[in-house]
């Protein structure tokens, strides 16, 4: 998505000229800019000539990305006159994209990206979105639908010390088929969940600076993550994640997260079916998870001893970023697995499981 931010930023830099000299001038400037960038190619660059938008239509466009070359038979980059600081990329229904390091034919129904920038704040990205209907990779169904949005929000008075910007991420991903990506990678023998997978919910991302559209813009560093409810599904099984972690002085995640599910056995059975674990270990693993879930849940960051579990007011305050929500009690039939990250180490229900992830 970063390469599209660069492309959209280029359009943003030239739109002012287009308002003065028209889309023809915009197309000439864009063609010259593309010719000077070794990572970009386009067979033609032409004005869109559409009454409700101003922008460019590209044919035979190629973009060199970190994962490989992306090829777009057509590509439209545009902005609406009523909102000139919001820029859109309309993707073609068929394209070639690098998937798992290999070029693959990808189809996408109604795919598009958009970003809103603030010209008065060094072109900081205030909103971004990615949407698409059904997607296939090399002819295999890969995704039923995706909607990802990021919106800049207030930090709140409990933001991590190094945070200067926060984005609220809203995700709705359905019908993700891991097998399509495993096949595309050429590693047919790899353990693969049969799917379909999905995720839905919100998370707050804390960064040390805002995302900035444009080539050469410094990449923000992750300072923390917080979610009050992110649901994951695998077939009919579901689990939800909530918690908060921050970047410690050494760059490791520090904090507590909780996984709630009534379908632990279903997830384990799916892992065994994929070849990720021996089927004979499933009963033992299910018993271990139940025992670990029975351990004290611990405290969320900033929660004092004896603080009650979350109620409506606490949840509302957490949503506003002013304080973390205490972990709610599990529903009947659910288990609650506490994941604690501290001093560079990770534990599940008090049992060490390895190093804490790095927040880079």
N, C-alpha and C positions, 0 to 999 in steps of 0.2 A: 504493500500500500504506500510505502514511502516514496517510491518512484512516481506514483501518481500525484503525490503532494508536490513534487518538484515540477511535474508537467503543469499542474493546475496553477502553481505559483508563477510559472512563466506566462501563462495566459493572463493571470491577474496583473502582472507587470505591464502587459501590452494592451489591456482593455481600455485604459484611459486614452491611449492613442486611437483605439478603434472608435471611441465615442466622438473623437474629433475628426478622424479621417475615414471612418467606416471600416467594414470588415475586410475590404481589400488590403488596406494598410496593415491590419492585424495579421492577415495571412502572409504577407511579404515578410514582416518582421519575424513571425514564427518560423517560416521556412529558413531564413537566415540563421536563426538561433539553433535550429535542429541541425543544419549543415555544419555548425561549428562544434557540436557536441558529439564526441565519438561513441557515446552510449546510445544515441538515438538515430533513427533513420525513418524516412517517410517518402514513398513514391510520389505522392501529391499532397499539397496543403492548400485547401480552398476555403473560401467563406461559406458559412452554413446557409445564409440567405433564408432564414426562418423568421417570421414576424415577431414571435414571442421570446426570442433569445438571440444573443450575439455570441459568435464563437467560430470555431474551426472544425472542418471535416477533413480527417486524414485518411489516406488509403495506403496499404502496404507499410504500416508502421511497425517498427521493431524497437524493442527496449532491452538493453543489456542490464540484467539484474544480478544480485549476488548469487542467485540460484541458477542462472542461465538466461538464455534469450527468450523473450516473450514476443510473439508475432500476432499482430492484430490486422486482419484484412481491412477493417474500417474502425475508426475511432472518432468520436465527437467530443470536443472540449468546449464548454459553453457556460454562460451566465445569463440570468434573466435580467432585463433592464430594471425591473422593480427591486432587485436585490443584487447589486453589482459586486458585493463582496463574498457571495456564495458561488462557488465554482463546481461544475459537474463534469464527470467523465462517463459517457454512455458507451458501454462495451458491446462488441458485436456478439451475435448468438453463437458463433464458432470462432475459436482462436487456438493458438498453440502456446502453452504455458509450461514453464519448468515445474515438474511435479517430482518430488524426491530426487532432484538433481538430473532428471531426464525430461526431454521435450515430449509433451503429450498433447493429443488433440482433446480440447475441452469445449463442451457446449454449456451455455448458461442462458437461462430464460429471463430476460428483463434485468440483466446485471448492470449495476451502476455504482459509482462512487461520487461523493460530494464532500466538500470542505468549505468551511466559513472562516475567513481570516479577518484580523483586525489591523487595517493599514496604519492606525495610529499607535500600535504597539508592536512594531517591527514584524508585521505579518504573522503574529501569533495565531495559531489555530484555535478557534473557540468552539467549533463543532466539526465533526466528521462522521460520515456514514458509509456503510457498505451494505448493499442489498442485492439479492438475487433469488430467482425461483429455482426450479430443479436444475442440477448440475450433473454432468456426466464427465468421466475421465476415461479416455480410450474406449468409449462406447459403454462403459459400465456405470450404472447409477452410483453417484458419489455423495449427493446431498439433495435433500428434498427442498430445503429453503434456508436462507440465512438473512438475518437482519442484525447488524452491529452498529451502534451509535456511541459516540463519545461527545460529551458536552462539558465545557469548562464550568466549574461550580466554585462556590466559596470554600476556602480552606477549612473553616471551622476552628474553634479555639483549642482543639486537641490534635491538630495536624502534627506529623513528625517534625522534629526540630529542623531538619534540612529541607523540608518541603516548601516550595514557593508557588506551586500550582496543583490543582486537583481537577480530575476529570471523572465524571460519572459515566461508567460504561454500562450500556443496556444491551443484553444479548438475547437472541432467540434463534437457536440453531436446531433444525429438525432433520431427521433422516440421514445422519452422517454414517456412511458405510465404510468402515476401515479397510475392508477387503479390496475396494477399488484402488486405494492408495498403496496398499501392499503389492498388488499386482503391477501397478505403475512403476514401483521401485525395482521390479525384477527379482525381488526376494520372496519367491513364492512359498518357501518353507518357513517363513517367519510366523510366530504365534500372532494370530489376528482374531480379534473379537468379531463375531458374526454381525453384530449391530442389530438394528440401527441405534445410533447414539444421538443424544440431544442435550442441550443445555438452555436454561432460561433463567433470567434474573438480572440483578444489578450488582455492580462492584464499584468502589471508589478507589481510584488510582492516584497516588501522591507522587509528584515529580519535583526535581530540584529547579526546573525551569519549564516554561510552556513549550509544546511542540511548535516549531517554526517552519513554515513552508519555504522551500527554496534549497537549491543545491549548496552544499557546504555548511548548512545550518548545523550547529552542535546538537548531538543527540542527548535528550534529557536522561537523567539517571533516576531510576526507580527508588523512592524513599519509603514507600509503604503501600499496603493493600488492605482494604476493609470491605466486607460484604455482610449484609444482614439476611441473606437468603439467595443462594445460587443453586438451582436444582439441576441435577444430572440424571439422565435416563439411559437405560440400556434395555431395549425391548420394553417389557412391561415393568421392569424393576426401576426403582428411583431412589435417589439419595439427595440430601441437600447439605450445603456447606455454608457455615457462617463463622466469622471470626475476624481477627485483625492482626497483622504482622507489620513490623517496621524494620528498617535497615539499621543494624547496629554499627558500632564503630569499625568493625572488621569487615562489614559488607554482608553479613549473614542475616537471614530472617530471624526476628525475635518477636515472640508473641504466642497467641493461642488461637487455634481454629478447632471447630467441631464438625464432625460428620454425623448426620442423623439418617437412619434408614431402617425400614422394616423388612428389607429385601437382601440382607447380607448373604444369605445362602444362595440366592439367585445370582448375585454377582460372582460368588465363588464358583458356582457351577459353570457360569459363562467363561470364567478364566480357565477352568479345567477343560472345557470343550474347545477352547482356542489353542490349547497346548501350552499355556503359560504356567500351569502347575499340574502335578499329577492328580488324577481324580481321587486317588486313595487318601490324599491329604485334605480333601474338602471337609469331612466331618471334624477333624482335629482343628483346622483353621477356623471353622464356624464356632467351635467351643472357645477357642482362644479369643476371638473377637468379642464374644459375649462376656467373657471374664474381664477383658481389658475395658470394655464399656462400663463394667460395674465399678471400676476404680473412680476415686473422686475426680470430678470434672475439672478441678483447678479453678483459677481465676483468669478472667479476661484481663488484658492490659488496663490498668487503672482501676480495677475493681477491688474494693477493700474487702477484707475478711468479713464474712457474715452478711454481705450485701445480697438481697434477695434476687431470685431469678427474674428475668425480664418481664416487664408489664408494658402496657400500651404507651405510657409516658416515656419510659426508658427507650423503647424502640423508636419513638418519634425523635427523641434527642439524638439517638445514634444516626438516624437517617439524615439529620441536619449536620452531622459531623461534629457535634459538640461533645459527645461522650459515647463510649462504646456500650453496646447493649450487653447485659449479663446473659449468659446462655439460657435459653428457655428449657424447661423440662421436656424430655422426650415424650412423644405421644404413646398411648398404650400399644404395645407390640414393637415399638422402635427401640433401637440401641443408640447411644450417643457416645461416639469415640472422640476423646480429647486428643488433639495433636498439639504438642508443646514444643516450641523452638526457643532454645536458650543457650547462650555461650557457644554458638556454632554447632549445637547438637539437636537432634530431633528425637522425641519420644512419643509413643502412642500408649495412652493409659499407664504411663510411668515406665514402660519398657523401651530401652534405647533401640532405635531402628537405623541409625546412621547420622551423617552430618546434616545440618540444616541447609536448606537451599540458599543460594546467594541471590541477593537483590541487586542486579547490575543494570 
